[in-house]
């Protein structure tokens, strides 16, 4: 009986570890996807704003 309980405990521990690793991987993937999707948007906005600023500078 004791050995089966120990095995159940080990299985639960390993399951929790696996879930933690899985969640960490999901968070990392989401973070990477967000940064990949956000950086071009920010870059484009910055580029457009600098062009507009330059435009106004030329017009003046």
HELIX and SHEET records of a PDB file:
HELIX    1   1 UNK A    2  UNK A   59  1                                  58    
END                                                                             
